[in-house]
Amino acid sequence: MSTFVTVGNATQPFNRMLDAVCAIAKHLPQPVVIQYGATDDFSCSDCEAVDFMGMREFDEQISNAELLIMHAGAGSVINAVRSGKTPVVMPRRVDLGEHVDDHQIEFCRQLGNTGKILIAHDLKTLGEACDIALSGQNKTGGNGATEPALVCLVRDILERESH
């Protein structure tokens, strides 16, 4: 049992999510493995941290973790849902310098309505979402039956954004 946290490969730091995770790390399934990306000077004494990892290690972390906490990158979220898990997702925000636009907020808004993810925006909602995820509520089932709907949803969002 472990917790896997990923901020993805964006070039902007994501201190808001990392600081929130560090604040509750002692209460999460151990070990807490954090992929912190481009966030400078990140350290958390209660976590194992790595800046980037290869796809094989990323997939292993998702597969083996009891709890997934991640940015709202489509690739990360799709991998989590494919694994049959309900990830806790925090969207990056442009007004905080965390991304180039707010597509992650819209992605969460759309996907959150399906029950496939739990959304967190700050420390309080992160803790609440982690409690729900760990309680076993809101599971996707893991049988792959949800994948086509998720793929369609992502396609629809991307098509709307391009028009």
Accessible surface in RSA format (square Angstrom, percent):
REM  Atomic radii and reference values for relative SASA: ProtOr
REM  Chains: A
REM  Algorithm: Lee & Richards
REM  Probe-radius: 1.40
REM  Slices: 20
REM RES _ NUM      All-atoms   Total-Side   Main-Chain    Non-polar    All polar
REM                ABS   REL    ABS   REL    ABS   REL    ABS   REL    ABS   REL
RES MET A   1   163.22  84.5 117.36  77.7  45.86 109.2 112.13  95.3  51.09  67.7
RES SER A   2    14.34  12.1  14.34  19.1   0.00   0.0   9.06  19.3   5.28   7.4
RES THR A   3     0.01   0.0   0.00   0.0   0.01   0.0   0.00   0.0   0.01   0.0
RES PHE A   4     0.00   0.0   0.00   0.0   0.00   0.0   0.00   0.0   0.00   0.0
RES VAL A   5     0.00   0.0   0.00   0.0   0.00   0.0   0.00   0.0   0.00   0.0
RES THR A   6     0.27   0.2   0.27   0.3   0.00   0.0   0.00   0.0   0.27   0.4
RES VAL A   7     1.06   0.7   1.06   1.0   0.00   0.0   1.06   0.9   0.00   0.0
RES GLY A   8     8.28  10.2   0.00   N/A   8.28  10.2   8.11  22.2   0.17   0.4
RES ASN A   9   118.35  81.6  97.42  94.1  20.94  50.4  30.12  72.5  88.24  85.3
RES ALA A  10    22.00  20.2   5.89   9.1  16.12  36.7  17.59  24.8   4.42  11.7
RES THR A  11   116.32  82.7  96.21  97.5  20.12  47.9  78.76 105.8  37.56  56.8
RES GLN A  12    37.75  21.1  35.92  26.2   1.84   4.4  18.97  40.4  18.78  14.2
RES PRO A  13    58.43  42.6  56.45  51.5   1.98   7.2  56.55  46.7   1.88  11.7
RES PHE A  14     0.00   0.0   0.00   0.0   0.00   0.0   0.00   0.0   0.00   0.0
RES ASN A  15    68.74  47.4  66.35  64.1   2.39   5.8  22.87  55.0  45.87  44.3
RES ARG A  16    50.14  21.1  36.53  18.6  13.61  32.4  45.04  61.5   5.10   3.1
RES MET A  17     0.00   0.0   0.00   0.0   0.00   0.0   0.00   0.0   0.00   0.0
RES LEU A  18     0.22   0.1   0.22   0.2   0.00   0.0   0.22   0.2   0.00   0.0
RES ASP A  19    88.30  61.8  81.45  81.1   6.85  16.2  29.36  69.1  58.93  58.8
RES ALA A  20     7.19   6.6   3.44   5.3   3.75   8.5   6.62   9.3   0.57   1.5
RES VAL A  21     0.00   0.0   0.00   0.0   0.00   0.0   0.00   0.0   0.00   0.0
RES CYS A  22    31.56  23.9  21.31  23.8  10.25  24.1  18.84  47.7  12.72  13.7
RES ALA A  23    64.58  59.4  24.73  38.2  39.85  90.6  37.70  53.1  26.88  71.2
RES ILE A  24    27.35  15.6  27.33  20.4   0.02   0.1  27.35  19.7   0.00   0.0
RES ALA A  25     0.15   0.1   0.00   0.0   0.15   0.4   0.00   0.0   0.15   0.4
RES LYS A  26   153.93  75.1 126.83  77.8  27.10  64.5  73.01  65.7  80.93  86.2
RES HIS A  27   150.73  82.4 121.36  84.4  29.36  75.1  81.63  84.1  69.10  80.4
RES LEU A  28    10.17   5.7   4.06   2.9   6.11  15.4   5.12   3.6   5.05  13.6
RES PRO A  29    22.65  16.5   9.50   8.7  13.15  47.8  21.90  18.1   0.76   4.7
RES GLN A  30    89.79  50.2  74.35  54.3  15.44  36.8  57.67 122.8  32.11  24.4
RES PRO A  31    61.67  44.9  59.68  54.4   1.99   7.2  61.54  50.8   0.12   0.8
RES VAL A  32     0.78   0.5   0.00   0.0   0.78   1.9   0.00   0.0   0.78   2.1
RES VAL A  33    14.93   9.8  14.93  13.5   0.00   0.0  14.93  13.0   0.00   0.0
RES ILE A  34     0.00   0.0   0.00   0.0   0.00   0.0   0.00   0.0   0.00   0.0
RES GLN A  35     5.53   3.1   5.53   4.0   0.00   0.0   3.44   7.3   2.09   1.6
RES TYR A  36    46.01  21.5  46.01  26.2   0.00   0.0  10.26   7.7  35.75  44.1
RES GLY A  37     4.06   5.0   0.00   N/A   4.06   5.0   0.11   0.3   3.95   8.8
RES ALA A  38    33.29  30.6  16.16  24.9  17.14  39.0  25.69  36.2   7.60  20.1
RES THR A  39     3.81   2.7   0.55   0.6   3.25   7.8   0.28   0.4   3.53   5.3
RES ASP A  40   116.26  81.4 101.83 101.4  14.43  34.1  29.40  69.2  86.86  86.6
RES ASP A  41   150.49 105.4 106.84 106.3  43.64 103.2  42.90 101.0 107.59 107.3
RES PHE A  42    28.62  14.3   7.58   4.7  21.04  54.8  11.24   6.8  17.38  49.7
RES SER A  43    97.66  82.5  74.44  99.3  23.23  53.5  42.74  91.0  54.93  76.9
RES CYS A  44    19.38  14.7   5.11   5.7  14.26  33.5   6.96  17.6  12.42  13.4
RES SER A  45   120.10 101.5  72.29  96.5  47.81 110.1  59.39 126.5  60.71  85.1
RES ASP A  46    47.51  33.3  34.04  33.9  13.47  31.9  10.94  25.7  36.57  36.5
RES CYS A  47    21.03  15.9   0.00   0.0  21.03  49.4   3.72   9.4  17.31  18.7
RES GLU A  48    99.14  56.9  92.89  70.3   6.24  14.9  47.54  92.0  51.59  42.1
RES ALA A  49    50.30  46.2  13.15  20.3  37.15  84.5  14.23  20.0  36.06  95.5
RES VAL A  50    50.01  32.9  46.18  41.8   3.83   9.2  50.01  43.5   0.00   0.0
RES ASP A  51    64.60  45.3  63.36  63.1   1.24   2.9   6.27  14.7  58.33  58.2
RES PHE A  52    90.71  45.4  79.46  49.2  11.25  29.3  79.88  48.4  10.83  31.0
RES MET A  53    35.17  18.2   1.85   1.2  33.33  79.3  11.32   9.6  23.85  31.6
RES GLY A  54    48.85  60.2   0.00   N/A  48.85  60.2  38.82 106.5  10.03  22.5
RES MET A  55   112.29  58.1 101.34  67.1  10.95  26.1  76.13  64.7  36.15  47.9
RES ARG A  56   193.95  81.4 183.84  93.7  10.12  24.1  66.39  90.7 127.56  77.3
RES GLU A  57    76.88  44.1  74.54  56.4   2.34   5.6  25.33  49.0  51.55  42.1
RES PHE A  58    21.26  10.6  21.26  13.2   0.00   0.0  21.26  12.9   0.00   0.0
RES ASP A  59    62.20  43.6  58.18  57.9   4.01   9.5  26.43  62.2  35.76  35.7
RES GLU A  60    90.14  51.7  87.68  66.3   2.45   5.8  33.17  64.2  56.96  46.5
RES GLN A  61    36.81  20.6  35.49  25.9   1.32   3.1   1.51   3.2  35.30  26.8
RES ILE A  62     5.17   2.9   5.17   3.9   0.00   0.0   5.17   3.7   0.00   0.0
RES SER A  63    73.00  61.7  54.75  73.1  18.25  42.0  16.63  35.4  56.37  79.0
RES ASN A  64   106.91  73.7  88.30  85.3  18.61  44.8  27.79  66.9  79.12  76.5
RES ALA A  65     1.84   1.7   0.00   0.0   1.84   4.2   0.13   0.2   1.70   4.5
RES GLU A  66    68.34  39.2  50.23  38.0  18.10  43.1  21.56  41.7  46.78  38.2
RES LEU A  67     2.07   1.2   0.99   0.7   1.08   2.7   2.07   1.5   0.00   0.0
RES LEU A  68     2.75   1.5   0.75   0.5   2.00   5.0   0.75   0.5   2.00   5.4
RES ILE A  69     0.12   0.1   0.12   0.1   0.00   0.0   0.12   0.1   0.00   0.0
RES MET A  70     0.00   0.0   0.00   0.0   0.00   0.0   0.00   0.0   0.00   0.0
RES HIS A  71    14.20   7.8  14.20   9.9   0.00   0.0  13.02  13.4   1.18   1.4
RES ALA A  72     1.86   1.7   0.00   0.0   1.86   4.2   0.00   0.0   1.86   4.9
RES GLY A  73    10.99  13.6   0.00   N/A  10.99  13.6  10.99  30.2   0.00   0.0
RES ALA A  74    39.58  36.4  31.68  48.9   7.90  18.0  31.68  44.6   7.90  20.9
RES GLY A  75    47.08  58.1   0.00   N/A  47.08  58.1  37.97 104.2   9.11  20.4
RES SER A  76    11.47   9.7   7.64  10.2   3.82   8.8   0.36   0.8  11.10  15.6
RES VAL A  77     0.00   0.0   0.00   0.0   0.00   0.0   0.00   0.0   0.00   0.0
RES ILE A  78    27.15  15.5  27.15  20.2   0.00   0.0  27.15  19.6   0.00   0.0
RES ASN A  79    30.00  20.7  25.87  25.0   4.13   9.9   2.97   7.1  27.03  26.1
RES ALA A  80     0.00   0.0   0.00   0.0   0.00   0.0   0.00   0.0   0.00   0.0
RES VAL A  81     3.83   2.5   0.41   0.4   3.42   8.2   0.41   0.4   3.42   9.3
RES ARG A  82   123.14  51.7 100.80  51.4  22.34  53.2  34.72  47.5  88.41  53.6
RES SER A  83    45.09  38.1  11.42  15.2  33.67  77.6  24.01  51.1  21.09  29.5
RES GLY A  84    11.99  14.8   0.00   N/A  11.99  14.8   1.44   4.0  10.55  23.6
RES LYS A  85    38.49  18.8  38.44  23.6   0.05   0.1  36.42  32.8   2.08   2.2
RES THR A  86     5.64   4.0   0.57   0.6   5.07  12.1   0.57   0.8   5.07   7.7
RES PRO A  87     0.00   0.0   0.00   0.0   0.00   0.0   0.00   0.0   0.00   0.0
RES VAL A  88     0.15   0.1   0.15   0.1   0.00   0.0   0.15   0.1   0.00   0.0
RES VAL A  89     0.00   0.0   0.00   0.0   0.00   0.0   0.00   0.0   0.00   0.0
RES MET A  90     0.14   0.1   0.09   0.1   0.04   0.1   0.09   0.1   0.04   0.1
RES PRO A  91     0.38   0.3   0.33   0.3   0.05   0.2   0.33   0.3   0.05   0.3
RES ARG A  92     0.88   0.4   0.84   0.4   0.05   0.1   0.03   0.0   0.85   0.5
RES ARG A  93    73.68  30.9  73.68  37.6   0.00   0.0   8.89  12.2  64.79  39.3
RES VAL A  94    62.44  41.1  53.14  48.1   9.30  22.4  53.14  46.2   9.30  25.2
RES ASP A  95   100.14  70.1  61.90  61.6  38.25  90.4  47.80 112.5  52.34  52.2
RES LEU A  96    88.93  49.5  58.22  41.7  30.71  77.2  64.93  45.6  24.00  64.6
RES GLY A  97    46.04  56.8   0.00   N/A  46.04  56.8  34.58  94.9  11.46  25.7
RES GLU A  98     7.91   4.5   7.91   6.0   0.00   0.0   4.49   8.7   3.42   2.8
RES HIS A  99    33.84  18.5  27.83  19.3   6.01  15.4  19.69  20.3  14.15  16.5
RES VAL A 100   108.20  71.2  81.25  73.6  26.95  64.9  87.43  76.0  20.77  56.3
RES ASP A 101    66.58  46.6  64.29  64.0   2.29   5.4  31.41  73.9  35.17  35.1
RES ASP A 102    58.01  40.6  49.39  49.2   8.62  20.4  23.10  54.4  34.91  34.8
RES HIS A 103    70.88  38.7  65.06  45.2   5.82  14.9  51.29  52.9  19.59  22.8
RES GLN A 104     2.56   1.4   2.56   1.9   0.00   0.0   0.13   0.3   2.42   1.8
RES ILE A 105    38.75  22.1  37.77  28.1   0.98   2.4  37.88  27.3   0.87   2.4
RES GLU A 106    42.32  24.3  41.97  31.7   0.35   0.8  18.54  35.9  23.78  19.4
RES PHE A 107     9.79   4.9   9.79   6.1   0.00   0.0   9.79   5.9   0.00   0.0
RES CYS A 108     1.93   1.5   1.93   2.1   0.00   0.0   1.93   4.9   0.00   0.0
RES ARG A 109   132.52  55.6 124.51  63.5   8.01  19.1  58.78  80.3  73.73  44.7
RES GLN A 110    50.65  28.3  47.66  34.8   2.99   7.1   0.00   0.0  50.65  38.4
RES LEU A 111     0.52   0.3   0.52   0.4   0.00   0.0   0.52   0.4   0.00   0.0
RES GLY A 112    22.28  27.5   0.00   N/A  22.28  27.5   5.33  14.6  16.95  38.0
RES ASN A 113   127.49  87.9  90.19  87.2  37.29  89.8  30.45  73.3  97.04  93.8
RES THR A 114    64.81  46.1  34.94  35.4  29.87  71.2  44.30  59.5  20.52  31.0
RES GLY A 115    29.02  35.8   0.00   N/A  29.02  35.8  22.97  63.0   6.05  13.5
RES LYS A 116    30.52  14.9  30.37  18.6   0.15   0.4   3.29   3.0  27.23  29.0
RES ILE A 117     5.18   2.9   0.00   0.0   5.18  12.5   0.00   0.0   5.18  14.1
RES LEU A 118    20.31  11.3  18.56  13.3   1.75   4.4  20.31  14.3   0.00   0.0
RES ILE A 119    53.84  30.6  32.42  24.2  21.42  51.6  32.42  23.3  21.42  58.1
RES ALA A 120     0.00   0.0   0.00   0.0   0.00   0.0   0.00   0.0   0.00   0.0
RES HIS A 121    85.44  46.7  81.89  56.9   3.55   9.1  56.59  58.3  28.85  33.6
RES ASP A 122    67.78  47.5  66.24  65.9   1.54   3.6  30.48  71.7  37.30  37.2
RES LEU A 123    85.58  47.7  80.34  57.5   5.24  13.2  80.34  56.4   5.24  14.1
RES LYS A 124   150.01  73.2 136.85  84.0  13.17  31.3  99.54  89.6  50.47  53.8
RES THR A 125    40.99  29.2  40.05  40.6   0.94   2.2  40.08  53.8   0.91   1.4
RES LEU A 126     0.00   0.0   0.00   0.0   0.00   0.0   0.00   0.0   0.00   0.0
RES GLY A 127    18.51  22.8   0.00   N/A  18.51  22.8  18.19  49.9   0.32   0.7
RES GLU A 128    79.00  45.4  75.74  57.3   3.26   7.8  41.74  80.7  37.26  30.4
RES ALA A 129     5.50   5.1   3.62   5.6   1.88   4.3   5.10   7.2   0.40   1.1
RES CYS A 130     2.86   2.2   2.86   3.2   0.00   0.0   2.86   7.2   0.00   0.0
RES ASP A 131    98.44  69.0  91.08  90.7   7.36  17.4  27.81  65.5  70.63  70.4
RES ILE A 132    67.17  38.2  65.89  49.1   1.27   3.1  67.16  48.4   0.01   0.0
RES ALA A 133     6.22   5.7   3.14   4.8   3.08   7.0   3.52   5.0   2.71   7.2
RES LEU A 134    58.29  32.5  31.67  22.7  26.62  66.9  33.74  23.7  24.55  66.1
RES SER A 135    69.46  58.7  27.83  37.1  41.63  95.9  40.77  86.8  28.68  40.2
RES GLY A 136    38.77  47.8   0.00   N/A  38.77  47.8  21.80  59.8  16.97  38.0
RES GLN A 137   111.16  62.2 103.25  75.5   7.91  18.8  39.99  85.1  71.17  54.0
RES ASN A 138    54.51  37.6  31.66  30.6  22.86  55.0  19.64  47.3  34.87  33.7
RES LYS A 139   104.78  51.1  74.19  45.5  30.59  72.8  53.54  48.2  51.24  54.6
RES THR A 140    19.54  13.9   2.19   2.2  17.35  41.3   8.52  11.4  11.01  16.6
RES GLY A 141    62.32  76.9   0.00   N/A  62.32  76.9  34.90  95.8  27.42  61.4
RES GLY A 142    42.26  52.1   0.00   N/A  42.26  52.1  12.09  33.2  30.17  67.6
RES ASN A 143   118.59  81.8  80.68  78.0  37.91  91.3  42.38 102.0  76.20  73.7
RES GLY A 144    35.71  44.0   0.00   N/A  35.71  44.0  24.72  67.8  10.99  24.6
RES ALA A 145    74.43  68.4  44.09  68.0  30.34  69.0  56.01  78.9  18.41  48.8
RES THR A 146    26.54  18.9  23.84  24.2   2.69   6.4  21.91  29.4   4.63   7.0
RES GLU A 147    54.11  31.1  53.72  40.6   0.39   0.9   7.76  15.0  46.35  37.8
RES PRO A 148    85.81  62.5  79.37  72.4   6.44  23.4  85.79  70.8   0.02   0.1
RES ALA A 149    62.69  57.6  49.58  76.5  13.11  29.8  57.19  80.5   5.50  14.6
RES LEU A 150     1.78   1.0   0.16   0.1   1.62   4.1   1.74   1.2   0.04   0.1
RES VAL A 151    47.58  31.3  46.19  41.8   1.39   3.4  46.76  40.6   0.83   2.2
RES CYS A 152    61.71  46.7  61.13  68.2   0.58   1.4  19.85  50.3  41.86  45.1
RES LEU A 153    30.36  16.9  27.95  20.0   2.42   6.1  29.99  21.1   0.37   1.0
RES VAL A 154    15.93  10.5  15.90  14.4   0.03   0.1  15.93  13.8   0.00   0.0
RES ARG A 155   119.56  50.2 116.52  59.4   3.04   7.2  45.91  62.7  73.65  44.6
RES ASP A 156    68.19  47.8  66.51  66.2   1.68   4.0  10.94  25.8  57.25  57.1
RES ILE A 157     8.98   5.1   8.81   6.6   0.17   0.4   8.86   6.4   0.12   0.3
RES LEU A 158   111.70  62.2 107.11  76.6   4.59  11.5 107.34  75.4   4.35  11.7
RES GLU A 159    85.95  49.3  84.40  63.9   1.55   3.7  31.58  61.1  54.37  44.4
RES ARG A 160   126.31  53.0 109.73  55.9  16.59  39.5  71.14  97.2  55.17  33.4
RES GLU A 161   105.77  60.7  77.11  58.3  28.65  68.2  24.29  47.0  81.47  66.5
RES SER A 162    89.10  75.3  48.24  64.4  40.87  94.1  49.80 106.0  39.30  55.1
RES HIS A 163   180.52  98.7 118.65  82.5  61.87 158.3 112.74 116.2  67.78  78.9
END  Absolute sums over single chains surface
CHAIN  1 A     7910.3       6040.5       1869.8       4202.5       3707.8
END  Absolute sums over all chains
TOTAL          7910.3       6040.5       1869.8       4202.5       3707.8
